[in-house]
Amino acid sequence: MKSTFPVRNFLHLMDNSTETQLIKKILKSPLGLAAKIVEFLFQDKLHELKDDLDEIKQFVAGIKRSEILADHYSLASYYPYMFAFHQFVHSSFRARQGKVLEQVIQGILTQYSKCDSVPDKNPERLMILNQIFETDELSNLDIDVMASDLRNKKTLAIQIRSRDDTGGTTAKASLVELLRELLRTNKVPVNKLLYLVCVWDPRDAQQKNSTVRKMYSSLKDFVDINSEAFNAIVNTKVKLKENIFLQIAYGTDEIANALFEWIGDKNTAVLNAISIVVDLVSDWDDLWVAYTIASLELEVTEFYRMSNINLINEKYEKIGIDFNFGSYQDLTDSIDNIVQQIIPFWIEDSIPLKSLSDKAQYIRDLLFLKAYYEKL
């Protein structure tokens, strides 16, 4: 019987087809965050995140004040746990979203560039740079993505930022920190090096001029061109020294065009590759379901002194039907069956949603997360 519930795509639970493996690889970092949230949820450790708050947040975020009022006001007692949880998620997510962008670009270069090397790890990337600059003096600075084509004697080093309207002078200058060190060696690389700075979301275009100025300020003592010539990096690659070029690309269209030009084999498929990959990795539910339910469960435990995690565990044991992990469809079917068996026993007013449909879906999502936790 076909399910009447909306489709759920939990990557962690899905069968490892070629396409799913690719999506999991690209989304590995945010999937790790989803898994961590599920662990906290089912190990009853969400409240422990408050213990990780530093002293500064105790007064800057008003934690101390809310704790003073907590005995007489449930909202005040809830605040420190809410603040700690959301800070944990968002501070962790900021770093993880960059990893996804790196994986998207790296996957495109691996598929389309026919390079000898598209290394996964930063030490391997630095080793390549040391080789083409014939030095061993480079510091352990990060490179987001790199590709090297020995046959055509060219290397691409990419730094990626999600947006250009965050971070001050230091952050903007850091985009070319590695390039500055390469220029300071005063050596001519054996491969032509394109240092490509990619800004994924170009919504704040007025930042572009500021970013270019900061980059030039950082590099001007080591390049042979003036600021006017340097500014052309927003339109095309600019030669800074022999065999060393710099370019900045704003938005996915410009990034795709820059990759297409560098690859140079006339395969126009690369121009659409970014949008295709983004569409491919957009249809998943692990993180948003885990994050939303964990947020709500913090409220439920604080305001209702109940736990839907405990309730789902108890009722799952009571009906005595196990998850079927044979395939993702088998698992989904077994969860839909378990939902129907559990609903008559769910007499507690603990689900903070209004409609019967939403409550049933909430129970179903709890079961998906329980299966998720069992498979971790």
C-alpha positions, -999 to +999 in steps of 0.1 A: +000+000+000+014+034-010+022+057+019+000+088+023+029+105+041+053+129+024+085+114+011+115+117+034+150+115+021+174+107+050+207+102+033+222+084+062+196+057+059+195+055+022+209+027+000+244+034-013+237+038-050+264+056-071+244+089-070+237+086-033+274+080-025+282+111-045+257+132-026+269+118+007+305+127-002+295+163-010+273+167+021+296+148+044+302+177+067+266+188+073+256+152+075+281+149+104+263+178+121+229+161+117+243+129+132+257+148+161+223+164+168+206+130+167+232+116+191+226+145+216+188+140+212+187+102+219+215+103+245+196+131+264+226+154+261+211+185+247+211+202+281+248+195+285+257+220+258+251+247+283+282+236+302+303+245+272+294+282+273+324+304+281+324+331+308+320+359+283+286+346+272+275+343+308+272+381+309+272+393+273+244+369+263+225+374+296+229+338+307+237+348+344+207+370+345+183+344+332+196+318+357+189+342+386+153+344+374+150+307+365+134+296+398+104+318+393+101+320+355+102+289+332+111+311+301+143+322+320+153+287+329+148+276+293+169+304+278+205+291+286+197+257+270+181+273+240+210+297+235+237+270+239+220+246+215+215+272+187+250+286+191+264+251+188+244+244+156+252+277+139+288+279+148+293+244+136+273+249+104+293+280+094+325+260+089+306+230+074+289+249+046+323+259+032+333+222+031+303+215+008+312+242-016+348+228-017+334+194-025+312+207-053+341+224-070+365+195-064+340+171-078+336+192-110+373+194-115+377+156-109+350+148-135+358+173-162+394+185-160+413+153-168+440+165-144+468+143-130+459+153-095+429+168-077+441+161-041+417+158-012+440+168+016+457+201+023+492+186+028+490+170-006+481+204-021+510+221-004+533+194-016+523+202-052+529+239-046+563+231-031+572+210-061+561+236-088+579+264-069+609+241-062+609+250-025+602+235+008+596+267+027+558+271+024+538+274+056+509+252+064+483+276+049+450+263+037+440+258+001+404+250-004+407+232-038+435+224-061+440+207-095+472+201-114+476+192-151+512+180-156+508+174-193+498+210-200+520+223-171+493+242-154+480+243-118+448+258-103+446+269-067+412+279-054+401+298-024+363+298-018+341+321+004+304+317+007+298+354+008+318+386+005+299+408+030+313+391+061+347+396+078+367+428+079+401+438+065+419+407+078+394+383+064+395+399+029+433+400+030+434+363+041+420+353+007+455+359-008+476+351+022+489+319+005+495+337-028+515+364-009+537+337+005+542+322-030+551+356-044+576+362-016+596+332-027+605+352-058+606+320-078+591+312-112+568+281-109+575+254-134+537+252-140+515+282-149+496+289-117+461+304-116+451+315-082+413+317-083+393+334-056+356+323-057+328+341-039+297+318-042+270+343-033+275+377-049+245+394-034+265+423-018+283+434-050+296+467-035+320+446-014+338+437-045+358+469-048+367+468-011+379+432-014+400+439-045+416+469-027+425+448+003+439+421-019+461+445-038+473+461-005+484+427+007+502+419-026+515+452-040+550+448-027+555+416-046+538+422-080+549+440-111+516+458-118+498+489-106+464+489-089+445+498-121+459+468-139+453+447-108+416+456-107+410+436-139+410+404-118+372+409-115+369+403-153+398+380-163+429+364-151+457+390-145+494+382-147+511+392-114+545+377-122+559+352-147+537+321-146+515+335-118+480+347-124+452+359-102+414+360-109+383+366-088+349+351-097+316+363-082+286+340-083+283+305-097+281+316-133+314+334-131+329+305-112+317+280-139+331+302-167+365+305-149+367+267-145+356+262-181+383+285-194+410+269-172+401+233-182+402+244-218+388+213-236+356+229-250+333+207-230+305+231-222+289+207-198+311+222-171+292+255-175+260+238-161+278+215-137+274+236-106+237+241-109+232+204-117+252+194-086+234+219-064+200+205-076+213+170-069+222+177-033+192+199-024+167+170-019+176+157+016+160+159+051+186+148+076+197+181+090+165+202+090+144+174+106+170+167+133+176+204+140+139+213+142+129+183+163+158+189+187+148+225+191+112+216+198+122+188+222+142+213+243+109+233+247+089+202+255+113+190+282+115+225+298+079+236+296+059+203+297+084+182+317+080+155+292+102+139+265+089+127+232+121+108+228+114+087+258+078+083+247+087+071+212+112+046+227+086+033+252+058+029+226+082+014+200+091-013+226+055-017+235+042-026+200+072-050+194+077-043+157+113-038+145+126-015+118+133-033+085+167-021+073+166-043+042+164-013+019+153+023+023+119+015+010+116-014+034+126+009+062+101+036+052+073+010+049+081-004+083+081+031+099+047+039+083+034+006+098+048+014+132+033+049+131-002+034+126+004+010+155+017+037+178-010+064+173-037+047+193-013+045+223-002+081+221-025+097+247+000+123+260-004+160+249+033+164+243+037+172+206+038+210+201+019+210+168-018+217+162-032+195+134-036+158+136-017+155+104+013+174+118+013+153+150+013+121+129+042+133+108+061+143+139+057+108+153+069+095+120+099+118+119+108+107+155+108+071+142+131+081+113+155+097+138+153+067+161+163+045+131+189+070+123+204+067+158+203+029+157+223+030+124+249+055+136 
